[in-house]
Amino acid sequence: MKHISVEEFKEMQKNGEEFFLLDVRTKSEWDGGHIDGSVQLSVSAVQAGVEELIPDKDTPVVVYCATGSRSLMAVTFMRMMGYTNLMNLEDGYVEYVAHA
């Protein structure tokens, strides 16, 4: 698991890197604004639903929430489930919006 800054994330986007973007905030938070291309799955549903969304456990996955704490929890769950290429967006959506 790797922590990435908003700047690193934006560089990945700019370079056209391929990754799955997982937003683990609640549906209402996601509806209020999210990073384009993200898929919402609340942190409480990660263990039950992530394998259906991301069946290949080697897929690069960037996980984010509002500030980075729920995403870290989701990354921990996913790592225990066998996912190998996980990135936690430090400071989350709040920081992403601040750098928009």
N, C-alpha and C positions, 0 to 999 in steps of 0.2 A: 504494500500500500504506500502511496506517495501523496504528500500534501502539495498542492499547487496553488500559486497565487492567482489573483484575477488577471494580472499581467501575463503570466504564463498561459493561462487559459485562453485569453484573447489572442495570443501568439499562435496557439494551436489552431484556433478558428481561422485566423488569417492565412495560415499555411495549408489549410484544407485537410488537416489531419482527421482521420475517421475515428469516431468514438461514439458511444451511446451516452446520452446526457440524461441523467436521472435526477429528478427533483423530488425530494422526500418530504417536502412540506405538505400541509393539508390541502385538500381540493380548494377550499375557500382562499387560502393564501395564493395558490397557483392561479386561480381565476382573477385575483387582484393584480397579477403581473408575474411574468416568468421569462426565462431566457429562451429565445426562439430555438425551436428544435428539441426542447426538453419534453420528457414524458413524466407525468406525475404519478407517483406511487408513495403514499404516506409511509413514514418510517415504521408505523405499526403494522403495515401490510407487506413489508419487504420480504420477510421470511416465507410468507404464503404465496406471494405473487411474482417475485423477481425471476424465477426460473422460467415462467411462461413468457415474460417480456424479453429476457436475455438468456436463451438456452445455451449459447456457447460461452462457457465459463472463462475462456481466454480473451473474450472481447474487451477492448479498452473501454472502461466505464468511468465517466466523470460524475461524481455524486455531489449534489449541493442541497442546502436548506437555506434558512434565513441568515444564520451566522456561522455555521460550520459544526455545531455540536450534534444535531440530529443526523447530519450526513456522516459524521464520524461513527456514530452508533450503527448506521446502516452499512457502512463499509466494514465494520467489525463483523456484523451478521453475515454479510456476503463472503467475507474471507473465510469464515467458519464453514460456509456452504461450498467452498472450493473455488471461488472466483479468484483469478490470479493477476488481473491487470486493472487495479482499482486506483482511482485518484480522488482525493477529497478536496473540494474547492474551499480554500481557507477563507474565512469571513463571509462566505456565502453570497446570497442574492443581494443583501444589503450593500456589501462592498462592490459587487458587480454594477449595481445601479449607480453608486457613487462615482464610478469610473466610466459611465456611459458617455 
